Amino acid sequence: MTSNITSNKRIAIVLLSILVFATIAIFSTHGMDIQIDGEHVDGVGGFFGTLLGCGIAVLAVFFALSLTGVVLAGVAVLLCVVFAVVLGSLALALLPLLFPILLVVGLVALFSRRKTV
């Protein structure tokens, strides 16, 4: 049931996006003189050309943002690994200072056992 609601929302978002691109294309071709290889392009050709350009721009932005997200996620993982290495080296550096405390705790645990008969 939830996937159907999600699917309906997705369809609504896609249709709304197409409507927005169509509106942008209509208003952007008004009063514009487009020439490709010396031929005048207007009307339906100009409309769909602008719509195609908007679609390509959206795809370019999507791929640029996804690539940026992947790079930032990689940097975050790298920083987590560096942080773990720094904490691990700090723990190993402080291990000689903790050795006397661990020795006392171990001796207390060894001699505090109760014998069961």
C-alpha positions as CSV (number, residue, x, y, z in Angstrom):
1,M,0.0,0.0,0.0
2,T,2.8,2.4,0.8
3,S,4.6,1.8,-2.4
4,N,1.5,2.7,-4.3
5,I,1.3,6.0,-2.5
6,T,5.0,6.6,-3.2
7,S,4.5,5.7,-6.8
8,N,1.6,8.2,-7.1
9,K,3.7,10.9,-5.5
10,R,6.5,10.2,-7.8
11,I,4.2,10.4,-10.8
12,A,2.8,13.7,-9.6
13,I,6.3,15.1,-9.1
14,V,7.3,14.0,-12.6
15,L,4.2,15.5,-14.2
16,L,4.7,18.8,-12.2
17,S,8.3,18.9,-13.4
18,I,7.3,18.5,-17.0
19,L,4.7,21.2,-16.6
20,V,7.3,23.6,-15.1
21,F,9.7,22.8,-18.0
22,A,7.0,23.3,-20.6
23,T,6.1,26.7,-19.0
24,I,9.8,27.7,-19.0
25,A,10.1,26.6,-22.6
26,I,7.1,28.6,-23.7
27,F,8.1,31.8,-22.0
28,S,11.8,31.5,-23.0
29,T,11.0,31.1,-26.8
30,H,8.7,34.2,-26.9
31,G,10.4,37.0,-28.9
32,M,13.5,34.9,-29.5
33,D,15.2,34.5,-32.8
34,I,17.0,31.2,-33.0
35,Q,19.0,30.2,-36.1
36,I,20.7,26.9,-36.6
37,D,22.8,26.5,-39.7
38,G,21.3,29.6,-41.1
39,E,17.7,28.4,-40.8
40,H,15.2,30.1,-38.6
41,V,13.9,27.9,-35.7
42,D,10.6,28.9,-34.0
43,G,7.3,27.5,-32.9
44,V,7.2,23.8,-32.1
45,G,10.9,23.3,-33.0
46,G,12.0,26.1,-30.7
47,F,9.6,24.9,-27.9
48,F,10.9,21.3,-28.0
49,G,14.5,22.5,-28.4
50,T,14.2,24.6,-25.3
51,L,12.4,21.8,-23.5
52,L,15.2,19.4,-24.5
53,G,17.8,21.9,-23.3
54,C,16.1,22.2,-19.9
55,G,16.0,18.4,-19.6
56,I,19.7,18.1,-20.4
57,A,20.4,20.8,-17.8
58,V,18.5,19.0,-15.1
59,L,20.3,15.8,-15.9
60,A,23.7,17.6,-15.8
61,V,22.8,19.1,-12.4
62,F,21.6,15.8,-11.1
63,F,24.8,14.0,-12.1
64,A,27.0,16.8,-10.8
65,L,25.3,16.8,-7.4
66,S,25.4,13.0,-7.2
67,L,29.1,13.0,-8.0
68,T,29.7,15.7,-5.4
69,G,27.7,13.6,-2.9
70,V,29.8,10.5,-3.6
71,V,33.0,12.5,-3.2
72,L,31.8,14.1,0.1
73,A,30.8,10.6,1.4
74,G,34.3,9.3,0.5
75,V,35.9,12.2,2.4
76,A,33.7,11.5,5.4
77,V,34.7,7.8,5.4
78,L,38.3,8.8,5.1
79,L,38.0,11.2,8.0
80,C,36.4,8.5,10.2
81,V,39.3,6.2,9.4
82,V,41.8,8.9,10.2
83,F,40.0,9.6,13.5
84,A,40.0,5.9,14.4
85,V,43.7,5.6,13.7
86,V,44.5,8.7,15.8
87,L,42.4,7.3,18.7
88,G,44.0,3.9,18.4
89,S,47.5,5.3,18.4
90,L,46.6,7.4,21.4
91,A,45.3,4.4,23.2
92,L,48.5,2.4,22.4
93,A,50.6,5.3,23.5
94,L,48.8,5.5,26.8
95,L,48.9,1.7,27.4
96,P,52.2,1.8,29.5
97,L,50.5,4.3,31.8
98,L,47.5,2.0,32.3
99,F,49.6,-1.1,32.9
100,P,50.1,-0.6,36.7
101,I,46.3,0.0,37.1
102,L,45.5,-3.1,35.1
103,L,48.0,-5.1,37.1
104,V,46.4,-4.0,40.4
105,V,42.9,-4.7,39.1
106,G,44.0,-8.2,37.9
107,L,45.6,-9.0,41.3
108,V,42.5,-7.9,43.2
109,A,40.4,-10.0,40.9
110,L,42.7,-13.0,41.3
111,F,42.8,-13.0,45.1
112,S,39.2,-12.0,45.6
113,R,37.8,-15.2,44.2
114,R,35.9,-17.3,46.7
115,K,36.5,-21.0,46.9
116,T,33.5,-23.2,46.4
117,V,33.6,-26.6,48.2
